[in-house]
Amino acid sequence: MARIRRPYDLLKRFLDVFLSLVAAVVLLPVMAAVAVLVAVNLGRPVVFAQERPGRGGRVFVLRKFRSMRDVDEARGLVTDEQRLTSFGRLLRSTSLDELPSLWNVLKGDMSLVGPRPLLVEYLPLYSRQQARRHEVRPGITGLAQVSGRNALSWEDKFARDVEYVDGRSLGLDARIIFATVRSVFVREGISAPGEATMSKFGGSDA
């Protein structure tokens, strides 16, 4: 998958490392407290790890705080909606579940801002245009997240992702970060109707 490097990309990587390191140090007490609450409310492990595709489609292990119960068919806990607890919803609505992803940013798997890393199984389902979202590192937040989050359709989300790829800049990243902070307080678009987050992507004819 071809990638077009831009002068900003080098500065972006420096800012990613610097800002995520500062955030990790400042938020360490918060992360410790969240880890304890996850252990009490959901049990162990407190960190959820799952393979996701990154830049160029390269697979890495994404880390987030756990927000769901384990699958338990006997108790009717099968779908994401059934497994997501009120505590888990709070973590997601405040984006506290994303804090362990700062480690992914430091490692170079992710950026603070970029298209969200989705499931590996989606890779063969993207159209050529949609697949351009993998020309840059995935982000903890992104243009799609501040444009409606999971209330957007898949096509709209991917259009925002490609728009970000083509227009990435220091100014755009700054606007997205500030808008992300605002959206945490507003808590809009956290879930699609009837879903814990978003219905599965089934492919596009585009």
C-alpha positions as CSV (number, residue, x, y, z in Angstrom):
1,M,0.0,0.0,0.0
2,A,1.6,3.2,-1.2
3,R,2.3,6.0,1.3
4,I,3.0,9.6,0.5
5,R,5.2,11.2,3.1
6,R,4.8,14.8,4.0
7,P,7.1,17.2,5.8
8,Y,4.6,17.3,8.7
9,D,4.8,13.6,9.2
10,L,8.2,13.9,10.9
11,L,7.0,16.6,13.2
12,K,3.8,14.7,13.9
13,R,5.8,11.6,15.1
14,F,7.9,13.8,17.4
15,L,4.7,15.4,18.9
16,D,3.2,12.0,19.3
17,V,6.1,10.7,21.4
18,F,6.4,13.9,23.4
19,L,2.7,14.4,24.1
20,S,1.9,10.8,24.8
21,L,4.9,10.5,27.2
22,V,3.8,13.6,29.1
23,A,0.2,12.4,29.1
24,A,1.2,8.9,30.4
25,V,3.2,10.5,33.3
26,V,0.5,13.0,34.2
27,L,-2.3,10.5,33.9
28,L,-0.5,7.6,35.7
29,P,-2.6,8.0,38.9
30,V,-5.8,8.1,36.8
31,M,-4.7,4.9,34.9
32,A,-3.9,3.2,38.2
33,A,-7.4,4.1,39.6
34,V,-9.1,2.9,36.5
35,A,-7.2,-0.3,36.5
36,V,-8.4,-1.0,40.1
37,L,-12.0,-0.1,39.2
38,V,-11.9,-2.4,36.1
39,A,-10.6,-5.3,38.3
40,V,-13.4,-4.7,40.8
41,N,-16.2,-4.3,38.3
42,L,-15.2,-6.7,35.5
43,G,-12.4,-8.8,36.9
44,R,-9.1,-9.6,35.3
45,P,-7.4,-9.0,33.0
46,V,-7.9,-5.3,33.2
47,V,-6.4,-4.6,29.8
48,F,-8.1,-5.7,26.6
49,A,-5.6,-6.7,23.8
50,Q,-6.6,-7.3,20.2
51,E,-4.9,-7.4,16.9
52,R,-5.7,-4.4,14.7
53,P,-4.3,-3.3,11.3
54,G,-2.1,-0.2,11.3
55,R,-0.2,1.8,8.7
56,G,0.2,-0.1,5.5
57,G,-2.2,-2.8,6.9
58,R,0.6,-4.0,9.3
59,V,-1.0,-5.8,12.3
60,F,-0.2,-4.7,15.8
61,V,-1.7,-5.4,19.2
62,L,-4.0,-2.7,20.4
63,R,-4.4,-2.2,24.2
64,K,-7.3,-0.6,26.0
65,F,-8.9,-0.9,29.4
66,R,-11.5,-3.7,29.4
67,S,-15.1,-2.5,29.3
68,M,-17.1,-5.7,28.7
69,R,-17.8,-8.9,30.6
70,D,-16.6,-12.2,29.2
71,V,-18.9,-14.1,26.9
72,D,-21.2,-16.3,29.0
73,E,-24.0,-18.0,27.0
74,A,-25.6,-19.5,30.2
75,R,-26.2,-15.9,31.4
76,G,-27.2,-14.6,28.0
77,L,-24.0,-12.5,27.6
78,V,-23.2,-13.1,24.0
79,T,-23.4,-9.8,22.0
80,D,-21.3,-6.7,22.7
81,E,-24.5,-4.9,23.8
82,Q,-25.3,-7.6,26.3
83,R,-21.7,-7.7,27.6
84,L,-21.2,-4.0,28.0
85,T,-21.9,-2.9,31.5
86,S,-22.9,0.6,32.8
87,F,-19.4,0.9,34.1
88,G,-18.0,0.0,30.7
89,R,-20.3,2.6,29.1
90,L,-18.9,5.2,31.4
91,L,-15.3,4.3,30.5
92,R,-16.1,4.5,26.8
93,S,-18.1,7.7,27.1
94,T,-15.2,9.4,28.9
95,S,-12.6,7.7,26.7
96,L,-10.8,6.5,29.8
97,D,-10.7,3.1,28.2
98,E,-8.3,4.5,25.6
99,L,-5.5,5.4,28.0
100,P,-3.5,2.2,27.6
101,S,-3.3,3.0,23.9
102,L,-0.7,5.7,24.8
103,W,1.7,2.8,24.9
104,N,0.8,2.0,21.3
105,V,1.6,5.6,20.4
106,L,5.0,5.5,22.1
107,K,5.8,2.2,20.3
108,G,5.0,3.7,16.9
109,D,1.9,1.5,16.2
110,M,-0.4,4.5,16.5
111,S,-0.6,8.3,16.5
112,L,-2.6,10.5,18.8
113,V,-4.7,11.6,15.7
114,G,-5.6,9.4,12.8
115,P,-8.2,7.0,11.5
116,R,-9.3,4.6,14.2
117,P,-7.8,1.1,14.0
118,L,-10.6,-1.3,13.1
119,L,-10.8,-5.1,12.9
120,V,-8.4,-7.1,10.8
121,E,-11.3,-8.9,9.2
122,Y,-12.3,-5.7,7.5
123,L,-9.1,-5.4,5.5
124,P,-10.4,-7.3,2.4
125,L,-13.7,-5.5,2.5
126,Y,-12.6,-1.9,1.9
127,S,-12.9,-0.3,-1.5
128,R,-9.6,1.1,-3.0
129,Q,-10.5,4.5,-1.8
130,Q,-11.5,3.4,1.7
131,A,-8.3,1.4,2.0
132,R,-6.4,4.7,1.9
133,R,-7.1,5.2,5.5
134,H,-4.1,2.9,6.1
135,E,-1.7,5.3,4.5
136,V,-1.1,6.8,7.9
137,R,-0.8,5.5,11.4
138,P,-4.2,4.9,13.1
139,G,-5.1,7.3,15.9
140,I,-6.6,7.3,19.4
141,T,-8.9,10.0,18.0
142,G,-9.6,11.2,14.5
143,L,-11.7,13.3,12.2
144,A,-14.5,10.8,12.1
145,Q,-14.6,10.7,15.9
146,V,-15.2,14.4,16.2
147,S,-17.6,14.5,13.3
148,G,-20.1,12.2,14.8
149,R,-18.3,9.2,16.2
150,N,-20.4,6.0,16.0
151,A,-23.5,7.9,14.9
152,L,-22.0,8.2,11.4
153,S,-22.5,5.5,8.7
154,W,-19.5,3.4,7.8
155,E,-19.3,5.2,4.4
156,D,-19.2,8.6,6.1
157,K,-16.6,7.5,8.6
158,F,-14.3,6.2,5.9
159,A,-14.8,9.4,3.9
160,R,-13.7,11.5,6.9
161,D,-10.7,9.1,7.3
162,V,-9.5,9.7,3.8
163,E,-10.2,13.4,4.1
164,Y,-7.8,13.4,7.1
165,V,-5.2,11.4,5.2
166,D,-5.2,14.0,2.4
167,G,-5.4,17.1,4.7
168,R,-3.3,16.1,7.7
169,S,-1.5,19.1,9.3
170,L,-0.6,20.5,12.6
171,G,-3.6,22.8,12.6
172,L,-6.0,20.0,11.7
173,D,-4.6,17.8,14.5
174,A,-4.9,20.6,17.0
175,R,-8.5,21.1,16.1
176,I,-9.3,17.4,16.3
177,I,-7.7,17.1,19.8
178,F,-9.6,20.1,21.1
179,A,-12.8,18.8,19.6
180,T,-12.1,15.4,21.2
181,V,-11.8,17.0,24.6
182,R,-15.1,18.8,24.0
183,S,-16.9,15.6,22.8
184,V,-15.8,13.7,26.0
185,F,-17.9,16.2,28.0
186,V,-20.8,16.2,25.6
187,R,-20.8,12.4,25.1
188,E,-22.5,12.4,21.7
189,G,-22.4,9.6,19.1
190,I,-20.9,7.0,21.5
191,S,-23.0,4.2,20.1
192,A,-25.0,3.5,17.0
193,P,-28.7,2.8,17.7
194,G,-29.1,-0.7,19.2
195,E,-25.4,-1.3,19.3
196,A,-22.6,-1.2,22.0
197,T,-20.6,0.8,19.5
198,M,-21.2,0.2,15.8
199,S,-22.7,-2.6,13.7
200,K,-20.1,-4.7,11.8
201,F,-18.8,-3.4,8.5
202,G,-20.0,-5.8,5.8
203,G,-18.2,-4.2,2.8
204,S,-18.9,-1.5,0.3
205,D,-19.8,-1.3,-3.3
206,A,-18.0,2.0,-3.7
